[in-house]
Every structure is written in structure tokens, then in C-alpha cells.
Amino acid sequence: MPPGYNRLEGIVKERLYRGSRIEYRLEINGVNLMVVTSNLGQRLHAVGDKVTVSVCPEDLVRVAA
């Protein structure tokens, strides 16, 4: 993991296919998080899978509920 990146562990609650990308709804420490990733050559995670997400803090976007 590159320096400065955060590591978050959670559970996949939902997986949505969006063409060339996949949206995951994760639950991390009681907080819901949406992750968008390319599905080209990537392993697809199933609902219920435990996952680890690493992200640069500058890439996070907060959305009001």
C-alpha cells in the first residue's frame, strides 16, 4: 500500500454492475460506504465478502445522506 493511504476493512452489502465499472456498498464499522471500481480484469466480490479497501484521503468524497 502506498504511503499516506488509509486501510479500511468491511463487508460487501451490495454489488451493482454499471457497465465497465462496479459499485459496491460496504459497511465499515457501522458506516455505509460506496466504492466504485473498474470491473476490467478485477475479481468481483460477492455480497457478504469481507474486503479491505485502501484509499488516498484526497480521493474520498463525502455525500450528505
N, C-alpha and C positions, 0 to 999 in steps of 0.2 A: 504494500500500500504506500503511495507517495506521501512524503512529509506534509503535514497540515490537513490531511484528510481525516474525517470522522468515521468511526466504525459503529454501525448500528445493527443490532440483531432483532429479528422479529419473525412474524408468522404471516404467510400469504393468506389473505381473507378473500380475495377475488382476483381473477385474471381476465383481462379484456383484450381481445385481438383487434388491432387497429391498422391492418394492412402491414406496412413494413415495420411497425413497432408494436410493442406490448405494453399495456398499462397494468400495473399491479397495485392493489390496495393492500397495504401492510398494516399490521398492528404491532407497534413498538412501544413497550412499557405503557400500555393503555392509551396510546395516541395513534390515530389513524394517519397514514402517510401514503401518498400516491407516488409511485415510481414509474417513469417512462423509460423504456429501453428498446433498442433495436432488436428485432427477432431474427435477423440475418446471421445464421451460424451460431446462435446462442442457445443454451439449454433452456427449455421452458420449465418454469416451476409450477407445481400444482397447488391448488388450494389446500392449506394445511401444512405445506412445507415450511421448515424453519430455514430462514435465509439470513445472510449477512450482507449489508449494504455499506459500501464505502463511498463517501461523497466529499467534495471540496465545499467548505462552508459558503463560498461565494456563489455556488451553483444552486443553493436552496432558495425556493420561492415560497413565501408564506401566503396562504389563501384564507380569507375570512370565511367562517362557516356560515 
